[in-house]
Amino acid sequence: MTTKERVLAALDHEEPDRVPIWTLIDNTDVLRHFAPPDFDDGPLVRGEAGTHEALLDVTVRAAEGLGLDVTFLCDTWMMNPFPRENTGIQTYGATRSRFRSVADVADFTPEIKPYEELVGPFVKTFNEIASKFAPEVLLVSQGSSCVEGAHNEIGLELFSLAIYDAPRDVGRILDAYTEQQRIKAQIYADHKLAPAYQVSCDIGFKGSTLFSPEFLKRELVPRLKREIEPVKQAGIKLILHSDGDVTGVLDDLVDAGIDGLNPLEPTAGMDLAAVKTRYGRNLVLVGNADPNLVTFGSPETIDTEVKRCIGAAARGGGYFFDTGAGEIMPGFPAENVLRMCDAVRRFGRYPALAD
């Protein structure tokens, strides 16, 4: 099978030739492992401008070398893990909110960029990057849910306070983020950029949702349904990403129209076999390999973990292998990542799975 055929089969709950791998490379050791001999990572570590091509080249080499079938962008943003090594550069995960009080939230109106302004750059950049990965690796884009967009902008603590102290303003802000993401989803659907689309919606915590199920059912679910409607109407599979335990609202997310879920974080309480039993006919499942075992496990332990995931969810199709972190994390040793991906190829062959 070609990569595209393998991915389409798994998305349609059919058994391909082997279990496909869906992940993001957020690991400098892995990128350096596959880099050419003359690779100069200095400009990337320093976060210098003009390094996009070098980053893309080494990422494509690593994705192909690992045998990935699907990787993704955040909109059209390439993941650059190198600046994390430079303590003088603030990474995307360390940004500070400009909001200091609920009053700041009340005064905030998110900008909504129109379709006409976004479509040209979005489609051009995505297609250029996708062509570099093709045909060995399929590229998809990842949008953001309204709740994640809002709490990333405002700050989680202040957003949580505003839910109670300024609910109308929170609703207005969520509506704006929903409209912006719907526009991006419409562009994706109109140009049929890929057979799948991922939406990041981090609403899970260890053993529970990050916000109350009542809030999520009332404020997130109907807006998520509106956001993803364009890709659903275009026949594109919608994969929802959320770390943590989302079992408390999973029925509602399915009702909203999601077609798949990742990364099914095992350390938060997500039981892959149980989710497969209950939702296997409705959801494509992506992930669940224990990040702790990928970080610290022996080669034999990694093999056993890969077998566990494949045995729990791969039969009948509808399963993509990934870690329970939803990516190849910075702390994963390169040799463990290599072993993990090789184990998927060794144990994920249909029909003799995990033998």
C-alpha positions as CSV (number, residue, x, y, z in Angstrom):
1,M,0.0,0.0,0.0
2,T,1.0,3.6,-0.5
3,T,1.0,5.9,2.5
4,K,-2.2,7.6,1.3
5,E,-3.9,4.3,0.7
6,R,-2.9,3.1,4.2
7,V,-4.1,6.3,5.9
8,L,-7.4,6.3,4.0
9,A,-8.1,2.7,4.9
10,A,-7.5,3.3,8.6
11,L,-9.6,6.5,8.6
12,D,-12.4,4.4,7.0
13,H,-12.2,1.7,9.7
14,E,-10.6,-0.8,7.3
15,E,-7.5,-2.8,7.9
16,P,-4.6,-1.6,5.8
17,D,-1.3,-3.5,5.3
18,R,0.0,-2.2,8.7
19,V,-0.9,0.1,11.5
20,P,0.0,3.6,10.4
21,I,1.9,6.1,12.6
22,W,0.5,9.6,13.2
23,T,2.6,12.0,15.2
24,L,4.6,15.2,15.4
25,I,8.3,15.4,15.9
26,D,9.1,17.8,18.8
27,N,12.5,16.4,19.6
28,T,15.9,17.8,18.6
29,D,17.8,14.5,19.2
30,V,15.6,12.8,16.7
31,L,16.0,15.6,14.1
32,R,19.8,15.6,14.5
33,H,19.9,11.8,14.2
34,F,18.5,12.1,10.6
35,A,20.2,15.3,9.7
36,P,22.8,15.4,6.8
37,P,26.5,15.5,7.8
38,D,26.8,19.2,7.0
39,F,23.7,20.1,9.1
40,D,24.3,23.4,11.0
41,D,21.8,23.6,13.8
42,G,23.2,26.8,15.3
43,P,20.8,29.2,13.5
44,L,17.9,27.0,14.4
45,V,18.9,26.9,18.1
46,R,19.2,30.7,18.0
47,G,15.8,31.1,16.4
48,E,17.2,33.1,13.5
49,A,15.1,34.2,10.6
50,G,15.5,32.5,7.3
51,T,15.9,29.0,8.7
52,H,12.5,27.6,7.6
53,E,14.0,25.6,4.7
54,A,16.6,24.0,6.9
55,L,14.0,23.1,9.5
56,L,11.7,21.7,6.9
57,D,14.4,19.6,5.3
58,V,15.6,18.0,8.5
59,T,12.0,17.4,9.6
60,V,11.1,15.7,6.3
61,R,14.2,13.5,6.7
62,A,13.3,12.5,10.2
63,A,9.6,11.8,9.3
64,E,10.7,9.6,6.4
65,G,13.4,7.9,8.4
66,L,11.0,7.0,11.2
67,G,8.4,5.8,8.7
68,L,5.7,8.2,9.8
69,D,2.5,8.1,7.8
70,V,0.9,11.3,9.1
71,T,2.3,14.4,10.7
72,F,0.7,17.8,11.2
73,L,1.2,21.5,11.3
74,C,-0.4,24.0,13.7
75,D,-2.3,25.9,10.9
76,T,0.8,26.4,8.7
77,W,3.3,26.7,11.5
78,M,6.3,24.3,11.4
79,M,7.3,23.0,14.8
80,N,10.9,24.2,15.7
81,P,12.0,22.5,18.9
82,F,15.6,23.8,18.7
83,P,15.1,27.2,20.4
84,R,14.0,25.4,23.5
85,E,17.7,24.6,24.0
86,N,18.6,28.3,24.1
87,T,17.7,29.7,27.5
88,G,17.8,33.2,26.0
89,I,14.8,32.5,23.8
90,Q,11.3,32.4,25.1
91,T,9.6,29.4,23.5
92,Y,5.9,29.3,22.5
93,G,5.1,27.4,25.7
94,A,6.6,30.1,27.9
95,T,4.7,33.1,26.6
96,R,3.1,35.3,29.2
97,S,-0.4,36.6,29.1
98,R,-0.9,40.4,28.8
99,F,-4.2,40.0,30.8
100,R,-4.0,40.9,34.5
101,S,-7.7,41.0,35.6
102,V,-11.2,40.1,34.7
103,A,-11.6,43.7,33.6
104,D,-9.0,43.1,30.9
105,V,-11.0,40.1,29.7
106,A,-14.1,42.3,29.5
107,D,-12.3,44.8,27.3
108,F,-10.9,42.1,24.9
109,T,-12.3,41.5,21.5
110,P,-10.5,38.9,19.4
111,E,-9.7,40.0,15.8
112,I,-11.4,37.9,13.2
113,K,-9.4,37.8,9.9
114,P,-11.6,37.3,6.9
115,Y,-11.5,34.4,4.5
116,E,-10.1,36.5,1.7
117,E,-7.1,37.6,3.8
118,L,-6.3,34.1,5.0
119,V,-7.0,31.8,2.0
120,G,-4.0,32.7,-0.2
121,P,-1.2,32.4,2.3
122,F,-2.8,29.4,4.1
123,V,-3.3,27.3,1.0
124,K,0.1,28.2,-0.6
125,T,2.1,27.5,2.5
126,F,0.4,24.3,3.4
127,N,0.7,22.9,-0.1
128,E,4.4,23.9,-0.4
129,I,5.2,22.1,2.9
130,A,2.9,19.1,2.0
131,S,4.7,18.6,-1.3
132,K,8.0,18.2,0.6
133,F,6.6,15.4,2.7
134,A,4.8,13.7,-0.1
135,P,4.4,10.9,-1.0
136,E,6.0,9.1,1.9
137,V,4.3,11.2,4.6
138,L,0.8,12.7,4.6
139,L,0.5,16.2,6.0
140,V,-2.6,17.5,7.8
141,S,-3.3,20.8,9.5
142,Q,-4.3,21.4,13.1
143,G,-6.7,24.1,14.1
144,S,-7.7,25.1,17.6
145,S,-10.9,24.9,19.5
146,C,-12.5,28.1,20.9
147,V,-11.8,27.1,24.5
148,E,-8.1,26.4,23.9
149,G,-7.7,29.5,21.9
150,A,-9.2,31.6,24.6
151,H,-7.4,30.2,27.6
152,N,-4.1,30.2,25.7
153,E,-4.6,33.9,25.0
154,I,-6.0,35.0,28.4
155,G,-4.1,32.6,30.6
156,L,-5.7,29.5,32.2
157,E,-6.1,30.8,35.7
158,L,-7.7,34.1,34.6
159,F,-9.9,32.5,32.0
160,S,-11.2,30.1,34.7
161,L,-12.1,33.0,36.9
162,A,-13.8,34.9,34.1
163,I,-16.0,31.9,33.4
164,Y,-17.8,32.8,36.6
165,D,-17.1,36.5,37.0
166,A,-17.7,37.6,33.4
167,P,-19.6,34.8,31.6
168,R,-21.1,37.0,28.9
169,D,-17.7,38.3,27.9
170,V,-16.3,34.8,27.9
171,G,-19.2,33.8,25.6
172,R,-18.5,36.7,23.3
173,I,-14.8,35.8,23.1
174,L,-15.5,32.1,22.5
175,D,-17.9,33.1,19.7
176,A,-15.1,35.1,18.0
177,Y,-12.6,32.3,18.3
178,T,-15.2,29.9,16.9
179,E,-15.8,32.1,13.9
180,Q,-12.1,32.4,13.2
181,Q,-11.5,28.7,13.3
182,R,-14.6,28.0,11.2
183,I,-13.1,30.3,8.5
184,K,-9.9,28.3,8.6
185,A,-11.8,25.0,8.4
186,Q,-13.8,26.4,5.5
187,I,-10.6,27.2,3.6
188,Y,-9.3,23.7,4.4
189,A,-12.5,22.1,3.1
190,D,-12.9,24.3,0.0
191,H,-9.4,23.3,-1.1
192,K,-9.5,19.7,0.1
193,L,-6.0,20.1,1.5
194,A,-6.0,16.6,3.1
195,P,-8.4,13.7,4.0
196,A,-8.2,14.6,7.7
197,Y,-8.1,17.7,9.8
198,Q,-7.1,17.9,13.4
199,V,-8.4,20.3,16.0
200,S,-6.5,20.9,19.2
201,C,-8.8,21.1,22.2
202,D,-6.8,20.5,25.4
203,I,-9.6,20.1,28.0
204,G,-8.4,17.1,29.9
205,F,-6.6,16.7,33.2
206,K,-5.4,13.7,35.2
207,G,-8.5,11.7,35.9
208,S,-11.0,14.3,34.8
209,T,-11.7,17.2,32.5
210,L,-9.9,20.5,33.1
211,F,-13.2,22.4,33.2
212,S,-16.5,21.0,34.5
213,P,-18.4,18.7,32.1
214,E,-21.4,21.1,32.4
215,F,-19.3,24.1,31.2
216,L,-17.9,22.1,28.3
217,K,-21.3,20.7,27.3
218,R,-22.8,24.2,27.4
219,E,-20.0,26.3,26.0
220,L,-17.6,24.1,24.0
221,V,-19.7,21.4,22.3
222,P,-22.1,23.5,20.3
223,R,-19.3,25.9,19.2
224,L,-17.1,22.9,18.3
225,K,-19.9,21.5,16.2
226,R,-20.1,24.9,14.3
227,E,-16.4,25.1,13.9
228,I,-15.9,21.7,12.3
229,E,-19.0,21.8,10.1
230,P,-17.2,22.8,6.9
231,V,-14.7,19.9,7.0
232,K,-17.5,17.5,8.0
233,Q,-19.6,18.6,5.0
234,A,-16.6,18.1,2.7
235,G,-16.2,14.5,3.9
236,I,-12.9,15.2,5.7
237,K,-12.3,13.2,8.9
238,L,-12.1,15.4,12.0
239,I,-9.6,14.2,14.6
240,L,-9.8,15.9,18.0
241,H,-6.7,16.3,20.1
242,S,-7.0,16.6,23.8
243,D,-4.5,15.6,26.4
244,G,-5.8,14.3,29.7
245,D,-9.0,12.4,30.6
246,V,-12.0,13.4,28.4
247,T,-14.2,10.4,29.0
248,G,-16.7,12.6,31.0
249,V,-17.6,14.5,27.8
250,L,-16.7,11.9,25.1
251,D,-20.3,11.1,24.3
252,D,-20.9,14.8,23.7
253,L,-17.8,15.2,21.5
254,V,-19.0,12.3,19.4
255,D,-22.4,13.9,19.1
256,A,-20.7,17.2,18.0
257,G,-19.3,15.3,15.0
258,I,-15.7,14.3,15.8
259,D,-14.5,11.3,13.8
260,G,-11.4,10.5,15.8
261,L,-9.5,11.2,19.1
262,N,-5.9,11.5,20.1
263,P,-3.7,11.0,22.0
264,L,-5.7,8.9,24.6
265,E,-3.2,9.7,27.3
266,P,-2.8,6.6,29.5
267,T,-1.2,8.4,32.4
268,A,-4.3,10.5,32.7
269,G,-6.6,7.5,32.8
270,M,-7.6,6.9,29.2
271,D,-8.2,3.2,28.7
272,L,-7.5,2.4,25.0
273,A,-9.2,-1.0,25.1
274,A,-12.3,0.4,26.8
275,V,-12.6,3.3,24.4
276,K,-12.2,0.9,21.4
277,T,-14.9,-1.3,22.8
278,R,-17.4,1.5,23.2
279,Y,-16.5,3.9,20.4
280,G,-14.6,1.7,17.9
281,R,-17.3,1.9,15.3
282,N,-17.5,5.7,15.6
283,L,-14.0,6.9,16.4
284,V,-10.6,6.6,14.8
285,L,-8.2,6.2,17.7
286,V,-4.7,7.7,17.7
287,G,-2.1,7.1,20.3
288,N,-2.0,5.8,23.9
289,A,1.7,4.6,24.1
290,D,2.9,5.5,27.6
291,P,5.3,8.4,27.3
292,N,7.2,7.3,30.5
293,L,8.0,4.0,28.9
294,V,9.2,5.7,25.7
295,T,11.4,7.9,27.8
296,F,12.8,5.4,30.3
297,G,11.9,1.9,29.0
298,S,14.2,-0.8,27.7
299,P,14.0,-2.0,24.1
300,E,12.0,-4.9,25.3
301,T,9.6,-2.7,27.4
302,I,9.0,-0.5,24.4
303,D,8.2,-3.5,22.2
304,T,5.7,-4.7,24.9
305,E,4.0,-1.3,25.0
306,V,3.7,-1.1,21.2
307,K,2.1,-4.6,21.3
308,R,-0.3,-3.5,24.0
309,C,-1.6,-0.6,22.0
310,I,-1.9,-2.6,18.8
311,G,-3.6,-5.5,20.5
312,A,-6.1,-3.1,22.2
313,A,-7.2,-1.1,19.2
314,A,-5.9,-2.1,15.8
315,R,-8.1,-5.0,14.9
316,G,-10.8,-4.0,12.4
317,G,-8.9,-0.8,11.4
318,G,-9.4,2.6,12.7
319,Y,-6.2,2.9,14.7
320,F,-3.1,5.0,14.3
321,F,-0.1,4.5,16.5
322,D,1.2,7.5,18.5
323,T,2.4,8.2,21.9
324,G,0.0,9.2,24.6
325,A,1.5,12.7,24.5
326,G,0.4,13.2,20.9
327,E,3.9,13.8,19.7
328,I,7.5,12.7,19.9
329,M,8.3,14.6,23.1
330,P,11.6,16.5,23.8
331,G,12.7,14.0,26.4
332,F,12.4,10.9,24.3
333,P,15.8,9.3,23.6
334,A,16.3,9.0,19.8
335,E,17.2,5.3,20.1
336,N,13.9,4.7,21.9
337,V,11.9,6.5,19.3
338,L,13.6,4.5,16.6
339,R,12.8,1.3,18.5
340,M,9.2,2.3,18.9
341,C,8.6,3.1,15.2
342,D,10.4,-0.1,14.2
343,A,8.2,-2.1,16.6
344,V,5.1,-0.7,15.0
345,R,6.3,-2.0,11.6
346,R,7.2,-5.4,13.1
347,F,4.1,-6.0,15.2
348,G,1.5,-3.9,13.3
349,R,1.2,-6.0,10.2
350,Y,-2.3,-7.0,9.3
351,P,-3.8,-9.6,9.7
352,A,-1.2,-11.1,12.1
353,L,-1.2,-8.2,14.6
354,A,1.3,-8.1,17.5
355,D,2.7,-11.6,17.0
